[in-house]
Amino acid sequence: MSSRAILWALPAAFAASAARAHGVGAASLVDPHWTLDAWILTPLTLALLLYGAGAARLRMRAAAQRMAPVAAYGAGWAALAAALVSPLHWLGEHLFTFHMIEHEIVMAVAAPLLVMAQPGGTLLWGLPHAARLHIGRAVHRLQGAWRWLTRP
Protein backbone atom coordinates (compact mmCIF):
# COMPACT_ATOMS: atom_id res chain seq x y z
CA MET A 1 0.00 0.00 0.00
CA SER A 2 1.40 3.36 -0.97
CA SER A 3 1.92 6.20 1.48
CA ARG A 4 -0.65 8.24 -0.46
CA ALA A 5 -3.32 5.56 0.11
CA ILE A 6 -2.46 5.44 3.81
CA LEU A 7 -2.84 9.21 4.08
CA TRP A 8 -6.36 8.93 2.60
CA ALA A 9 -7.29 5.89 4.77
CA LEU A 10 -6.28 7.39 8.13
CA PRO A 11 -8.89 10.19 8.24
CA ALA A 12 -11.58 7.70 7.18
CA ALA A 13 -10.59 5.30 9.96
CA PHE A 14 -10.67 8.03 12.60
CA ALA A 15 -13.98 9.40 11.35
CA ALA A 16 -15.77 6.04 11.73
CA SER A 17 -18.66 6.11 14.17
CA ALA A 18 -19.19 3.72 17.05
CA ALA A 19 -20.58 0.31 16.14
CA ARG A 20 -24.23 -0.12 17.10
CA ALA A 21 -25.34 -3.34 18.77
CA HIS A 22 -28.83 -3.71 17.31
CA GLY A 23 -28.74 -1.45 14.30
CA VAL A 24 -30.16 1.47 16.25
CA GLY A 25 -29.43 4.86 14.73
CA ALA A 26 -27.48 7.57 16.44
CA ALA A 27 -29.18 7.63 19.81
CA SER A 28 -28.39 9.97 22.63
CA LEU A 29 -26.14 8.13 25.07
CA VAL A 30 -26.39 10.87 27.66
CA ASP A 31 -29.10 9.29 29.82
CA PRO A 32 -28.74 5.50 30.16
CA HIS A 33 -31.49 4.08 32.34
CA TRP A 34 -32.42 0.87 34.15
CA THR A 35 -34.27 -1.74 32.09
CA LEU A 36 -37.47 -2.44 34.01
CA ASP A 37 -39.04 -4.81 31.49
CA ALA A 38 -41.52 -7.37 32.81
CA TRP A 39 -40.11 -10.02 30.43
CA ILE A 40 -36.78 -9.71 32.25
CA LEU A 41 -37.89 -8.91 35.81
CA THR A 42 -40.53 -11.66 36.11
CA PRO A 43 -38.23 -14.66 35.45
CA LEU A 44 -35.45 -13.13 37.56
CA THR A 45 -37.80 -12.52 40.47
CA LEU A 46 -39.47 -15.92 40.15
CA ALA A 47 -36.08 -17.69 40.12
CA LEU A 48 -34.94 -15.79 43.22
CA LEU A 49 -38.19 -16.41 45.13
CA LEU A 50 -38.29 -20.09 44.19
CA TYR A 51 -34.66 -20.61 45.18
CA GLY A 52 -35.14 -18.66 48.42
CA ALA A 53 -38.21 -20.71 49.36
CA GLY A 54 -36.39 -23.95 48.56
CA ALA A 55 -33.30 -22.94 50.53
CA ALA A 56 -35.47 -21.99 53.51
CA ARG A 57 -37.32 -25.33 53.40
CA LEU A 58 -34.09 -27.27 53.14
CA ARG A 59 -32.55 -25.25 55.96
CA MET A 60 -35.47 -26.18 58.24
CA ARG A 61 -35.07 -29.87 57.33
CA ALA A 62 -31.29 -30.07 57.65
CA ALA A 63 -29.40 -28.90 60.70
CA ALA A 64 -26.28 -27.79 58.86
CA GLN A 65 -26.97 -26.68 55.31
CA ARG A 66 -23.89 -25.67 53.38
CA MET A 67 -23.98 -21.96 52.56
CA ALA A 68 -21.57 -22.16 49.58
CA PRO A 69 -24.27 -23.15 47.05
CA VAL A 70 -26.58 -20.42 48.34
CA ALA A 71 -23.80 -17.84 48.08
CA ALA A 72 -22.87 -19.03 44.57
CA TYR A 73 -26.51 -18.86 43.43
CA GLY A 74 -26.94 -15.41 44.96
CA ALA A 75 -23.78 -14.10 43.32
CA GLY A 76 -24.71 -15.65 39.96
CA TRP A 77 -28.23 -14.28 40.16
CA ALA A 78 -26.91 -10.83 41.09
CA ALA A 79 -24.48 -10.85 38.14
CA LEU A 80 -27.27 -11.91 35.79
CA ALA A 81 -29.60 -9.24 37.15
CA ALA A 82 -26.87 -6.59 36.88
CA ALA A 83 -26.23 -7.51 33.27
CA LEU A 84 -29.91 -7.56 32.29
CA VAL A 85 -31.45 -4.74 34.33
CA SER A 86 -28.73 -2.16 34.98
CA PRO A 87 -27.86 0.69 32.60
CA LEU A 88 -25.30 -1.70 31.10
CA HIS A 89 -28.19 -3.45 29.32
CA TRP A 90 -29.48 -0.16 27.92
CA LEU A 91 -25.99 0.73 26.73
CA GLY A 92 -25.67 -2.78 25.29
CA GLU A 93 -28.70 -2.12 23.10
CA HIS A 94 -26.99 0.95 21.65
CA LEU A 95 -23.25 0.21 21.58
CA PHE A 96 -21.66 -3.04 20.48
CA THR A 97 -18.86 -2.85 23.07
CA PHE A 98 -21.32 -2.78 25.97
CA HIS A 99 -23.38 -5.49 24.29
CA MET A 100 -20.33 -7.77 24.31
CA ILE A 101 -19.47 -6.84 27.91
CA GLU A 102 -23.01 -7.87 28.84
CA HIS A 103 -22.50 -11.21 27.06
CA GLU A 104 -19.25 -11.82 28.92
CA ILE A 105 -20.84 -11.10 32.31
CA VAL A 106 -23.61 -13.58 31.55
CA MET A 107 -21.28 -16.29 30.14
CA ALA A 108 -18.12 -15.90 32.21
CA VAL A 109 -19.52 -14.75 35.57
CA ALA A 110 -23.20 -15.60 36.04
CA ALA A 111 -23.35 -18.99 34.27
CA PRO A 112 -20.43 -20.65 36.14
CA LEU A 113 -21.71 -19.39 39.50
CA LEU A 114 -25.21 -20.69 38.80
CA VAL A 115 -23.85 -24.05 37.66
CA MET A 116 -21.61 -24.29 40.77
CA ALA A 117 -24.68 -23.76 42.96
CA GLN A 118 -26.40 -26.82 41.43
CA PRO A 119 -29.79 -25.18 42.00
CA GLY A 120 -32.02 -27.97 40.62
CA GLY A 121 -32.86 -29.60 43.93
CA THR A 122 -33.21 -26.34 45.80
CA LEU A 123 -35.49 -24.89 43.12
CA LEU A 124 -37.55 -28.09 43.26
CA TRP A 125 -37.95 -27.68 47.02
CA GLY A 126 -39.26 -24.17 46.40
CA LEU A 127 -42.33 -25.59 44.65
CA PRO A 128 -45.52 -26.69 46.41
CA HIS A 129 -45.55 -30.31 47.66
CA ALA A 130 -47.78 -31.77 44.90
CA ALA A 131 -45.82 -30.08 42.10
CA ARG A 132 -42.55 -31.17 43.68
CA LEU A 133 -43.67 -34.82 43.76
CA HIS A 134 -44.98 -34.72 40.18
CA ILE A 135 -41.81 -33.14 38.77
CA GLY A 136 -39.62 -35.43 40.91
CA ARG A 137 -41.31 -38.53 39.47
CA ALA A 138 -40.94 -37.21 35.90
CA VAL A 139 -37.26 -36.44 36.42
CA HIS A 140 -36.70 -39.89 37.95
CA ARG A 141 -38.25 -41.52 34.85
CA LEU A 142 -35.98 -39.53 32.55
CA GLN A 143 -32.83 -40.10 34.58
CA GLY A 144 -31.52 -43.00 32.45
CA ALA A 145 -31.97 -41.08 29.21
CA TRP A 146 -30.34 -38.01 30.75
CA ARG A 147 -27.32 -40.06 31.84
CA TRP A 148 -27.02 -41.54 28.35
CA LEU A 149 -27.14 -38.05 26.77
CA THR A 150 -24.73 -36.35 29.15
CA ARG A 151 -22.16 -39.09 29.82
CA PRO A 152 -21.08 -40.66 26.53
DACOR-V377542 format. One record per residue. N is the residue number from 1. RES is the residue in three letters. SS is DSSP state (2 for helix, 1 for strand, 0 for the rest). OMEGA is omega in whole degrees, -180 to 180 (* if undefined). D_LAST is the distance of its C-alpha to the last C-alpha in whole Angstrom. Layout:
n->N res->RES ss->SS omega->OMEGA d_last->D_LAST
n->N res->RES ss->SS omega->OMEGA d_last->D_LAST
This chain:
n->1 res->MET ss->0 omega->-177 d_last->53
n->2 res->SER ss->0 omega->179 d_last->57
n->3 res->SER ss->2 omega->179 d_last->58
n->4 res->ARG ss->2 omega->179 d_last->59
n->5 res->ALA ss->2 omega->179 d_last->56
n->6 res->ILE ss->2 omega->179 d_last->55
n->7 res->LEU ss->2 omega->178 d_last->58
n->8 res->TRP ss->2 omega->-177 d_last->57
n->9 res->ALA ss->2 omega->-178 d_last->53
n->10 res->LEU ss->2 omega->179 d_last->54
n->11 res->PRO ss->2 omega->179 d_last->55
n->12 res->ALA ss->2 omega->-180 d_last->53
n->13 res->ALA ss->2 omega->-180 d_last->50
n->14 res->PHE ss->2 omega->-180 d_last->52
n->15 res->ALA ss->0 omega->-179 d_last->53
n->16 res->ALA ss->0 omega->180 d_last->49
n->17 res->SER ss->0 omega->179 d_last->48
n->18 res->ALA ss->0 omega->179 d_last->45
n->19 res->ALA ss->0 omega->180 d_last->42
n->20 res->ARG ss->0 omega->-176 d_last->42
n->21 res->ALA ss->0 omega->-175 d_last->38
n->22 res->HIS ss->0 omega->177 d_last->39
n->23 res->GLY ss->0 omega->-180 d_last->42
n->24 res->VAL ss->0 omega->179 d_last->44
n->25 res->GLY ss->0 omega->-179 d_last->48
n->26 res->ALA ss->0 omega->-179 d_last->50
n->27 res->ALA ss->0 omega->177 d_last->49
n->28 res->SER ss->0 omega->-180 d_last->51
n->29 res->LEU ss->0 omega->-176 d_last->49
n->30 res->VAL ss->0 omega->-172 d_last->52
n->31 res->ASP ss->0 omega->175 d_last->51
n->32 res->PRO ss->0 omega->-177 d_last->47
n->33 res->HIS ss->0 omega->179 d_last->46
n->34 res->TRP ss->0 omega->179 d_last->44
n->35 res->THR ss->0 omega->-180 d_last->41
n->36 res->LEU ss->0 omega->-179 d_last->42
n->37 res->ASP ss->0 omega->-179 d_last->40
n->38 res->ALA ss->2 omega->180 d_last->40
n->39 res->TRP ss->2 omega->177 d_last->36
n->40 res->ILE ss->2 omega->-175 d_last->35
n->41 res->LEU ss->2 omega->-177 d_last->37
n->42 res->THR ss->2 omega->178 d_last->36
n->43 res->PRO ss->2 omega->178 d_last->32
n->44 res->LEU ss->2 omega->-179 d_last->33
n->45 res->THR ss->2 omega->179 d_last->36
n->46 res->LEU ss->2 omega->179 d_last->34
n->47 res->ALA ss->2 omega->180 d_last->31
n->48 res->LEU ss->2 omega->180 d_last->33
n->49 res->LEU ss->2 omega->180 d_last->35
n->50 res->LEU ss->2 omega->179 d_last->32
n->51 res->TYR ss->2 omega->179 d_last->31
n->52 res->GLY ss->2 omega->178 d_last->34
n->53 res->ALA ss->2 omega->179 d_last->35
n->54 res->GLY ss->2 omega->179 d_last->32
n->55 res->ALA ss->2 omega->179 d_last->32
n->56 res->ALA ss->2 omega->178 d_last->36
n->57 res->ARG ss->2 omega->180 d_last->35
n->58 res->LEU ss->2 omega->180 d_last->33
n->59 res->ARG ss->2 omega->178 d_last->35
n->60 res->MET ss->2 omega->-178 d_last->38
n->61 res->ARG ss->2 omega->-178 d_last->36
n->62 res->ALA ss->0 omega->-178 d_last->34
n->63 res->ALA ss->0 omega->-176 d_last->37
n->64 res->ALA ss->0 omega->177 d_last->35
n->65 res->GLN ss->0 omega->177 d_last->33
n->66 res->ARG ss->0 omega->-178 d_last->31
n->67 res->MET ss->0 omega->-178 d_last->32
n->68 res->ALA ss->2 omega->178 d_last->30
n->69 res->PRO ss->2 omega->180 d_last->27
n->70 res->VAL ss->2 omega->179 d_last->30
n->71 res->ALA ss->2 omega->179 d_last->32
n->72 res->ALA ss->2 omega->179 d_last->28
n->73 res->TYR ss->2 omega->180 d_last->28
n->74 res->GLY ss->2 omega->179 d_last->32
n->75 res->ALA ss->2 omega->178 d_last->32
n->76 res->GLY ss->2 omega->178 d_last->29
n->77 res->TRP ss->2 omega->180 d_last->31
n->78 res->ALA ss->2 omega->178 d_last->34
n->79 res->ALA ss->2 omega->179 d_last->32
n->80 res->LEU ss->2 omega->178 d_last->31
n->81 res->ALA ss->2 omega->179 d_last->34
n->82 res->ALA ss->2 omega->-179 d_last->36
n->83 res->ALA ss->2 omega->-173 d_last->34
n->84 res->LEU ss->2 omega->-174 d_last->35
n->85 res->VAL ss->2 omega->-175 d_last->38
n->86 res->SER ss->0 omega->176 d_last->40
n->87 res->PRO ss->2 omega->176 d_last->42
n->88 res->LEU ss->2 omega->179 d_last->39
n->89 res->HIS ss->2 omega->179 d_last->38
n->90 res->TRP ss->2 omega->178 d_last->41
n->91 res->LEU ss->2 omega->178 d_last->42
n->92 res->GLY ss->2 omega->176 d_last->38
n->93 res->GLU ss->0 omega->-177 d_last->39
n->94 res->HIS ss->0 omega->-178 d_last->42
n->95 res->LEU ss->0 omega->-176 d_last->41
n->96 res->PHE ss->2 omega->-179 d_last->38
n->97 res->THR ss->2 omega->180 d_last->38
n->98 res->PHE ss->2 omega->176 d_last->38
n->99 res->HIS ss->2 omega->-180 d_last->35
n->100 res->MET ss->2 omega->175 d_last->33
n->101 res->ILE ss->2 omega->178 d_last->34
n->102 res->GLU ss->2 omega->177 d_last->33
n->103 res->HIS ss->2 omega->-178 d_last->29
n->104 res->GLU ss->2 omega->177 d_last->29
n->105 res->ILE ss->2 omega->-180 d_last->30
n->106 res->VAL ss->2 omega->-174 d_last->28
n->107 res->MET ss->2 omega->-172 d_last->25
n->108 res->ALA ss->2 omega->-179 d_last->26
n->109 res->VAL ss->2 omega->-173 d_last->27
n->110 res->ALA ss->2 omega->-175 d_last->27
n->111 res->ALA ss->2 omega->179 d_last->23
n->112 res->PRO ss->2 omega->179 d_last->22
n->113 res->LEU ss->2 omega->179 d_last->25
n->114 res->LEU ss->2 omega->178 d_last->24
n->115 res->VAL ss->2 omega->178 d_last->20
n->116 res->MET ss->2 omega->-178 d_last->22
n->117 res->ALA ss->2 omega->-176 d_last->24
n->118 res->GLN ss->0 omega->-170 d_last->21
n->119 res->PRO ss->0 omega->-174 d_last->24
n->120 res->GLY ss->2 omega->-179 d_last->22
n->121 res->GLY ss->2 omega->-180 d_last->24
n->122 res->THR ss->2 omega->177 d_last->27
n->123 res->LEU ss->2 omega->178 d_last->27
n->124 res->LEU ss->2 omega->178 d_last->27
n->125 res->TRP ss->2 omega->177 d_last->30
n->126 res->GLY ss->0 omega->-180 d_last->32
n->127 res->LEU ss->0 omega->173 d_last->32
n->128 res->PRO ss->0 omega->-174 d_last->34
n->129 res->HIS ss->2 omega->-177 d_last->34
n->130 res->ALA ss->2 omega->179 d_last->34
n->131 res->ALA ss->2 omega->180 d_last->31
n->132 res->ARG ss->2 omega->179 d_last->29
n->133 res->LEU ss->2 omega->-179 d_last->29
n->134 res->HIS ss->2 omega->-180 d_last->28
n->135 res->ILE ss->2 omega->178 d_last->25
n->136 res->GLY ss->2 omega->178 d_last->24
n->137 res->ARG ss->2 omega->180 d_last->24
n->138 res->ALA ss->2 omega->179 d_last->22
n->139 res->VAL ss->2 omega->179 d_last->19
n->140 res->HIS ss->2 omega->178 d_last->19
n->141 res->ARG ss->2 omega->-177 d_last->19
n->142 res->LEU ss->2 omega->-174 d_last->16
n->143 res->GLN ss->2 omega->-180 d_last->14
n->144 res->GLY ss->2 omega->179 d_last->12
n->145 res->ALA ss->2 omega->179 d_last->11
n->146 res->TRP ss->2 omega->178 d_last->11
n->147 res->ARG ss->2 omega->180 d_last->8
n->148 res->TRP ss->2 omega->-179 d_last->6
n->149 res->LEU ss->2 omega->-172 d_last->7
n->150 res->THR ss->2 omega->180 d_last->6
n->151 res->ARG ss->0 omega->-177 d_last->4
n->152 res->PRO ss->0 omega->* d_last->0
